[in-house]
């Protein structure tokens, strides 16, 4: 059937030195390949754009190899099987995988897994039940280990990860303080998600003072999505044996001149605190546990999520770039029309 | 008997803003108090001077309260019972405790514990079998968890903690790289203690390059005693899932202007590494395990230690200040004549 299908893909055209622009991406047309035995053809329905992808645009050693120049960008995709040469999938099945930014991906059946669009909307598998929800779940519970009555601070709190972190921390009985960059976001966190305190870091003036006021008993867990100045200030309020799951440093991903600030070692010694970088892959053997727990909270109405959905394949680079302007509330997705 | 004894003590005379000098200490004379029932009079034999004590000279929140102005400095002391009003101790017993920088301390029997001068020289209880040895043992093994074949880098490697860290790492089969500040120190580490590589950071020129050459397989464990520029360089070589026991930051203890450098968050995320501040008190319930292990290695000749012994009570402040000039090889102690 697919000999007639035209494919489009978005490739890495150049490596950005600082903030990426649309110039660093290019659209490429091609025919959809014939699937081999054991392969499937997946039509993209939703593409995920995530801050971590910025790291893969650099040519540097990291936990995943860099994107190749001229090749399609790879990220989370939910799609539909339109042709199957595998017994595992039928046409019409909905699947999730790390796939190319393409209208159609032709891949081995093992590279995708089926998702249930009766249990949750398809887009949820790229967010609350996917990479960002699981990242929040494992980072907060395994590294942060919040206890009832403790204070949990979340930066990037209105992002896809931050929102889930705050809600899980509330479910564990912690006092939750969220830092975000617009009043719309902070209002949502407080009124809709039940955060105890929120701070708009862009308008607050003295962030250190605002944090002190919001955290009268200090900070026991700091779930860090942003790094930079905001983290410098939170570090000053750590309690003894504080835990810091280090999830992202979006403020520094596009920094060319180097990311300079107060060294944190003395503060970590004084407070005997732990800080640990992690990625979801570190918890690959516990994925099912995480999906189960998140799915249950979701079903019980204890977990809410928000999505910012941009429409149209040609809008993918733009949606990605908007992450760094803090344009999204919750999970940023592109719906393929 | 002690009515005739004159006591001398060294008190905190002023709080230093940056590097302390002898002006921040003062000598005070007094009579030795009468011991109450249940108390003992301990004559000081060895006083320990340690970098962590610098923190207690500041009036700031930390894991132990600051020293009080006008009061005797408190630190590790080995002494001899010269009068006992407790059934637990007899005159002549040798004891260890956190006591005042005084010729004589009159304290409750529970504040000191007996040490065996047949098993090891008395001074060892302030070093390899005391605070510094145990700090090395727990920080390296509990947080660092070196495995055979891994690369362990130790800064402040010729200090009391660093020397023991390196040797325990060797006992665990790791490749050990030590950073120190004189050729005498680096030669000792390599020739006497069996370190695989050493770097004199003061004369090496490009420390980053030297570290790369010394760690061709990257760094799995970084036992950090110093902080500052040296740590900045080591952080760039971390392997995936590296562990960083954060023991000290001697390079910044006397910094007035603030301790500024590259933020480490991005590097920790890229490598999914763990960094944890700790103090020996975190392992209070495992003290006996540590002393046992260190004592056994010592007895088997698998662990060597070095001491820099200054003589005379009036030299205590000077010995303490020399820690920050890197004058000591191994444990810095003052012997009371």
Interface residues (C-beta under 8 A of the other chain):
Chain A: X55 X61 X62 X63 X224 X227 X228 X231 X240 X246 X247 X248 X249 X252 X253 X258 X259 X260 X261 X262 X263 X264 X265 X266 X267 X268 X269 X270 X271 X272 X273 X274 X275 X276 X277 X278 X279 X282
Chain B: X55 X61 X62 X63 X224 X227 X228 X231 X240 X246 X247 X248 X249 X252 X253 X258 X259 X260 X261 X262 X263 X264 X265 X266 X267 X268 X269 X270 X271 X272 X273 X274 X275 X276 X277 X278 X279 X282
